[in-house]
Amino acid sequence: CMGWIIHARKRYLFEALLAIVLASYIRPYFIPIMAIPLGIVFVVQGKRPVFRLLMLPLIAFSIYFSLAQFSKRTNVSSLDSFHAYQEKISGGWGGGAGARNKSTYSLPTLPVVLLPLLIPMGVFSALFRPLPFEAHNPFAMAAAFDNSILLILSIYAYRRSRFRDFLAPEILWALSYVLIFSAMYGIGTPNLGALSRFKIQ
């Protein structure tokens, strides 16, 4: 992805698309997680803006197709079914029902049109939780220590950054990837232990 963004060589884009196809056979939700950031960067890059604007319908169709394939392969058609799908996966990482119950959290139930309001909470949970006061065992405390350092560094980096810094194509791609990944996991996985393990990716 970085090779395509920086050097604009089509070979890199082909390799990135091939990687998306291969990754989707491991976890279907990697299709939107990996494809959407590439579409965003393609549209906002400054080179040949008219051509990119004309390509916007194709990008929009590709994003729709990736989400449709994700929905088809996971039988996910709503937040509830996505939650059930993620819970099934995270349950396989197991530590027993007791361990899972201690480290679970819940998001408020909202109508579908208001689901974007849950994204900030989901992203924060996926990236920075558990926090120290949520840790119930030594492993959770280690994860909380790691998350606290990450949270402090993120605040520090944000305070030192300017808005235009986030529009740099390589930063925009990385940020889009992290936010989409975190939103899907944070909303769909109500288990902090599973989120800590998934976050390693």
KOLMI-564515 format. One record per residue (C-alpha): x, y, z; residue in one letter; chain. Coordinates in Angstrom, 3 decimals. Each point is the difference from the previous one (the first is absolute). Layout:
<atoms>
u:v:w:rest:kette
X:Y:Z:A:A
...
</atoms>
This chain:
<atoms>
u:v:w:rest:kette
0.000:0.000:0.000:C:A
2.789:2.419:0.882:M:A
1.810:-0.829:-3.234:G:A
-3.106:0.826:-2.025:W:A
-0.771:3.182:1.975:I:A
3.558:1.383:-0.153:I:A
1.249:-1.257:-3.377:H:A
-3.347:-0.421:-1.874:A:A
1.127:-3.258:-1.589:R:A
-2.873:-2.191:-1.144:K:A
1.882:-3.153:0.988:R:A
-0.332:0.968:3.662:Y:A
-3.739:0.552:-0.361:L:A
-0.388:-3.436:-1.594:F:A
1.897:-1.563:2.904:E:A
-2.174:1.863:2.520:A:A
-3.209:-1.181:-1.695:L:A
1.328:-3.558:-0.093:L:A
0.741:0.249:3.728:A:A
-3.580:1.153:0.656:I:A
-1.370:-3.012:-1.877:V:A
2.249:-2.410:1.896:L:A
-0.723:1.610:3.379:A:A
-3.748:-0.155:-0.650:S:A
0.203:-3.800:-0.036:Y:A
1.418:0.107:3.526:I:A
-2.392:2.626:1.381:R:A
-2.735:1.338:-2.343:P:A
-0.164:3.335:1.832:Y:A
3.495:0.828:-1.231:F:A
-1.607:0.901:-3.350:I:A
-1.450:3.351:1.158:P:A
2.787:0.553:2.554:I:A
2.711:-0.203:-2.652:M:A
-1.841:1.264:-3.099:A:A
-1.714:3.149:1.284:I:A
3.224:1.789:1.108:P:A
1.472:-0.511:-3.486:L:A
-3.129:1.529:-1.548:G:A
0.144:2.982:2.361:I:A
3.660:0.711:-0.804:V:A
-0.614:-0.391:-3.726:F:A
-2.743:2.635:0.038:V:A
1.765:2.615:2.159:V:A
3.474:-0.135:-1.537:Q:A
0.902:3.253:-1.724:G:A
1.327:-1.493:-3.241:K:A
-2.451:0.041:-2.927:R:A
-3.043:1.047:2.105:P:A
-2.401:0.053:-2.985:V:A
0.836:-3.600:-0.884:F:A
-0.482:-1.020:3.624:R:A
-3.338:1.774:0.149:L:A
-1.136:-1.873:-3.120:L:A
1.120:-3.233:1.655:M:A
-2.125:0.715:3.089:L:A
-3.024:-2.071:-1.174:P:A
2.298:-2.980:-0.568:L:A
1.532:0.459:3.449:I:A
-3.465:0.267:1.566:A:A
-1.106:-3.178:-1.803:F:A
3.145:-1.815:1.153:S:A
-0.641:0.998:3.611:I:A
-3.632:-1.116:-0.314:Y:A
1.137:-3.280:-1.566:F:A
2.523:-0.608:2.782:S:A
-2.647:0.592:2.663:L:A
-2.485:-2.201:-1.871:A:A
2.551:-2.822:-0.226:Q:A
0.756:0.396:3.687:F:A
-3.706:-0.180:0.831:S:A
-0.527:-3.001:-2.275:K:A
2.923:-2.043:1.310:R:A
-0.729:0.670:3.667:T:A
-3.823:0.038:-0.169:N:A
0.188:3.410:1.660:V:A
-2.873:2.301:-0.865:S:A
-0.361:2.062:3.187:S:A
1.923:1.085:3.089:L:A
-1.505:-2.868:1.982:D:A
1.131:-2.611:-2.511:S:A
3.457:1.612:-0.195:F:A
0.190:-0.071:3.782:H:A
-0.973:-3.703:-0.007:A:A
2.618:-0.728:-2.663:Y:A
2.770:1.752:1.921:Q:A
-1.071:-1.574:3.291:E:A
0.240:-3.414:-1.629:K:A
3.556:0.771:-1.105:I:A
1.130:1.592:3.248:S:A
-1.503:-2.910:1.954:G:A
2.487:-2.278:-1.705:G:A
2.867:1.925:1.614:W:A
-1.573:-1.094:3.247:G:A
1.038:0.173:3.624:G:A
-3.276:-1.430:1.169:G:A
-3.354:1.683:0.486:A:A
1.045:1.485:3.322:G:A
3.033:1.666:-1.515:A:A
-2.019:1.396:-2.864:R:A
-2.750:1.348:2.233:N:A
2.492:2.001:2.056:K:A
1.438:1.730:-3.024:S:A
-3.100:0.762:-2.034:T:A
-1.558:3.372:-0.710:Y:A
-3.166:1.074:-1.748:S:A
-0.942:2.779:-2.366:L:A
-3.422:1.670:0.065:P:A
-2.659:-1.343:-2.347:T:A
-0.734:2.558:-2.720:L:A
-2.051:0.016:-3.217:P:A
1.992:-0.877:-3.098:V:A
0.109:3.608:-1.235:V:A
1.702:1.052:3.245:L:A
2.635:-2.740:0.010:L:A
2.786:2.428:-1.053:P:A
-0.342:1.530:3.467:L:A
1.458:-3.229:1.415:L:A
3.155:0.210:-2.112:I:A
2.009:2.262:2.378:P:A
-0.778:-2.277:2.943:M:A
0.857:-3.086:-2.035:G:A
3.285:1.459:-1.248:V:A
1.052:1.058:3.502:F:A
-0.815:-3.442:1.393:S:A
1.897:-1.801:-2.757:A:A
3.128:2.159:0.326:L:A
0.267:0.990:3.665:F:A
-1.915:-2.467:2.162:R:A
0.308:-1.575:2.484:P:A
1.194:2.936:2.071:L:A
1.730:-0.573:3.377:P:A
-3.205:0.290:2.042:F:A
-1.630:-2.664:-2.227:E:A
2.732:-2.629:0.492:A:A
-0.987:-3.121:1.978:H:A
3.136:-2.128:-0.314:N:A
3.736:0.346:-0.747:P:A
-0.473:-0.505:-3.739:F:A
-2.676:2.697:-0.175:A:A
2.239:2.305:2.051:M:A
2.840:-0.502:-2.497:A:A
-2.388:0.840:-2.849:A:A
-1.274:3.034:1.934:A:A
3.564:1.253:0.497:F:A
0.641:-0.365:-3.726:D:A
-3.278:1.751:-0.856:N:A
0.741:2.881:2.389:S:A
3.340:0.662:-1.698:I:A
-1.685:-0.161:-3.413:L:A
-2.708:2.441:1.133:L:A
2.567:2.484:1.358:I:A
2.076:-0.187:-3.193:L:A
-3.122:0.433:-2.154:S:A
-1.051:3.133:1.901:I:A
3.552:1.359:-0.232:Y:A
0.180:-0.670:-3.747:A:A
-3.421:1.583:-0.592:Y:A
0.910:3.143:1.937:R:A
3.203:0.422:-2.026:R:A
-1.715:-0.537:-3.353:S:A
-1.697:2.396:-2.383:R:A
-3.108:-0.835:-2.025:F:A
1.908:-0.087:-3.282:R:A
2.328:-2.644:1.449:D:A
-2.920:-2.443:-0.007:F:A
-0.612:0.637:-3.711:L:A
3.403:-1.372:-1.010:A:A
-0.897:-3.098:-2.076:P:A
2.097:-2.468:2.021:E:A
-1.339:1.344:3.315:I:A
-3.569:0.056:-1.332:L:A
0.271:-3.622:-1.126:W:A
1.419:-1.200:3.326:A:A
-2.507:2.019:2.016:L:A
-2.957:-1.214:-2.110:S:A
1.153:-3.599:0.379:Y:A
0.323:0.278:3.784:V:A
-3.338:1.795:0.429:L:A
-1.990:-2.410:-2.196:I:A
1.670:-3.019:1.603:F:A
-0.645:1.373:3.497:S:A
-3.599:1.007:-0.718:A:A
-0.947:-3.450:-1.298:M:A
1.730:-1.820:2.840:Y:A
-1.029:2.449:2.715:G:A
-3.681:-0.108:-0.903:I:A
-0.106:-3.715:-0.781:G:A
2.124:-1.485:2.804:T:A
-1.217:0.754:3.532:P:A
2.935:-1.861:1.555:N:A
3.032:2.012:1.086:L:A
2.259:-3.042:0.127:G:A
-0.861:-0.916:-3.575:A:A
0.446:3.627:-1.088:L:A
3.498:0.070:1.497:S:A
0.940:-3.108:-1.970:R:A
-1.649:1.152:-3.228:F:A
1.738:3.386:0.305:K:A
3.404:-1.667:-0.475:I:A
-0.879:-0.240:-3.704:Q:A
</atoms>
